[in-house]
């Protein structure tokens, strides 16, 4: 895994080096990425983008709903 892919994954997960959970997640994602065949590596990053986009959208809407009540 090169620096470009690592930085792309960090950007997707909104990486913060002070948070231990982020370090664990990044370490696990690196291991999973290394195990995948070449074609599936692109799919992993796309899946991460979709998953984190959905999660942040859900958090955002929950926050809006809680403030309007």
VEXNU-539880 format. One record per residue: residue in one letter; x, y, z of N, C-alpha, C, CB in turn. Coordinates in steps of 0.1 Angstrom, whole numbers, padded with zeros to 4 digits, always signed. Glycine has a CB too. Layout:
N
aXYZXYZXYZXYZ ...
end
This chain:
69
x+0009-0012+0000+0000+0000+0000+0009+0012+0000-0010+0000+0012 x+0006+0021-0009+0015+0033-0010+0009+0045-0002+0017+0037-0025 x+0016+0056-0001+0012+0067+0007-0001+0073+0001+0022+0078+0007 x-0003+0073-0012-0015+0079-0018-0027+0071-0014-0013+0078-0034 x-0027+0058-0013-0038+0050-0009-0041+0052+0006-0036+0035-0012 x-0030+0053+0014-0032+0055+0028-0039+0069+0030-0018+0054+0035 x-0034+0079+0024-0040+0092+0025-0054+0093+0021-0031+0103+0018 x-0057+0085+0010-0071+0085+0005-0080+0078+0015-0072+0077-0008 x-0075+0067+0022-0083+0060+0032-0085+0069+0044-0077+0047+0036 x-0074+0076+0048-0075+0086+0059-0085+0096+0057-0061+0092+0062 x-0086+0102+0045-0095+0112+0041-0109+0107+0042-0092+0117+0027 x-0112+0094+0037-0125+0089+0037-0130+0087+0052-0125+0075+0030 x-0121+0082+0060-0126+0079+0074-0124+0091+0083-0118+0067+0080 x-0120+0102+0078-0118+0114+0086-0108+0111+0097-0131+0120+0091 x-0096+0107+0094-0086+0102+0103-0081+0113+0113-0075+0096+0096 x-0081+0110+0125-0075+0118+0135-0065+0110+0143-0086+0124+0145 x-0052+0113+0142-0041+0105+0149-0042+0105+0164-0028+0110+0145 x-0050+0114+0170-0051+0114+0185-0061+0104+0190-0054+0128+0189 x-0069+0099+0181-0080+0090+0185-0075+0075+0183-0093+0093+0176 x-0074+0068+0193-0069+0054+0192-0078+0045+0183-0069+0048+0206 x-0091+0047+0183-0100+0039+0174-0096+0041+0160-0114+0043+0177 x-0093+0053+0156-0089+0056+0142-0076+0049+0138-0087+0071+0140 x-0067+0048+0148-0054+0041+0145-0057+0026+0143-0045+0043+0157 x-0066+0020+0151-0070+0006+0150-0077+0004+0136-0079+0002+0161 x-0086+0012+0133-0093+0011+0121-0084+0011+0109-0104+0021+0119 x-0075+0021+0109-0065+0022+0098-0056+0010+0097-0057+0035+0100 x-0052+0005+0108-0043-0007+0108-0051-0019+0102-0038-0010+0122 x-0063-0021+0106-0071-0032+0101-0074-0030+0086-0085-0033+0109 x-0077-0018+0082-0080-0016+0068-0067-0018+0059-0085-0001+0066 x-0056-0015+0064-0043-0018+0057-0042-0033+0055-0031-0012+0065 x-0044-0040+0066-0043-0055+0065-0053-0061+0055-0045-0061+0079 x-0065-0056+0056-0075-0061+0046-0071-0058+0032-0089-0056+0050 x-0067-0046+0030-0063-0041+0017-0052-0050+0011-0059-0026+0017 x-0042-0053+0019-0031-0061+0015-0035-0075+0011-0020-0062+0026 x-0045-0081+0017-0050-0095+0014-0058-0096+0002-0058-0100+0026 x-0064-0084-0003-0073-0085-0014-0066-0086-0028-0082-0072-0015 x-0073-0093-0037-0067-0093-0051-0067-0079-0057-0075-0104-0060 x-0060-0077-0068-0058-0064-0074-0071-0057-0077-0050-0065-0086 x-0081-0064-0083-0093-0057-0087-0102-0053-0076-0101-0066-0096 x-0101-0061-0065-0110-0058-0053-0105-0047-0045-0111-0071-0045 x-0092-0043-0047-0087-0032-0039-0094-0019-0042-0071-0031-0041 x-0097-0017-0054-0104-0005-0058-0118-0005-0052-0105-0004-0074 x-0124-0017-0052-0138-0018-0046-0138-0015-0032-0143-0033-0049 x-0127-0019-0024-0127-0016-0010-0128-0001-0007-0114-0022-0004 x-0120+0006-0015-0120+0021-0013-0133+0027-0016-0109+0028-0021 x-0139+0022-0027-0153+0027-0031-0163+0024-0021-0157+0021-0045 x-0162+0011-0015-0172+0007-0005-0170+0016+0008-0169-0008-0001 x-0158+0019+0011-0155+0028+0023-0161+0041+0021-0140+0029+0025 x-0160+0047+0009-0166+0060+0006-0181+0059+0008-0162+0064-0008 x-0187+0049+0002-0202+0048+0003-0206+0046+0018-0207+0036-0005 x-0199+0037+0025-0203+0035+0039-0201+0047+0048-0194+0023+0045 x-0190+0054+0047-0188+0066+0055-0197+0077+0051-0174+0070+0055 x-0200+0078+0038-0209+0089+0033-0223+0086+0039-0210+0089+0018 x-0228+0074+0039-0241+0070+0045-0241+0073+0060-0245+0056+0042 x-0230+0069+0067-0229+0071+0081-0230+0086+0085-0217+0065+0087 x-0222+0094+0078-0222+0108+0081-0235+0115+0077-0210+0115+0073 x-0241+0110+0066-0254+0116+0063-0264+0113+0074-0259+0110+0049 x-0264+0101+0079-0273+0097+0090-0270+0105+0102-0271+0082+0093 x-0258+0107+0106-0254+0115+0118-0259+0129+0116-0239+0115+0120 x-0257+0135+0104-0261+0148+0101-0276+0150+0102-0257+0152+0087 x-0284+0141+0096-0298+0142+0097-0304+0140+0112-0305+0132+0088 x-0297+0131+0119-0301+0129+0133-0298+0142+0141-0293+0117+0139 x-0287+0148+0138-0284+0161+0145-0295+0172+0142-0270+0166+0141 x-0298+0173+0129-0308+0183+0125-0322+0180+0132-0310+0183+0109 x-0326+0167+0132-0338+0163+0138-0338+0167+0153-0341+0148+0136 x-0327+0164+0160-0327+0166+0174-0327+0181+0177-0314+0160+0180 x-0322+0190+0169-0322+0204+0171-0335+0210+0168-0311+0211+0163 x-0343+0204+0159-0356+0210+0155-0367+0207+0165-0360+0205+0142 x-0364+0197+0174-0375+0193+0184-0374+0201+0196-0373+0178+0188 
end
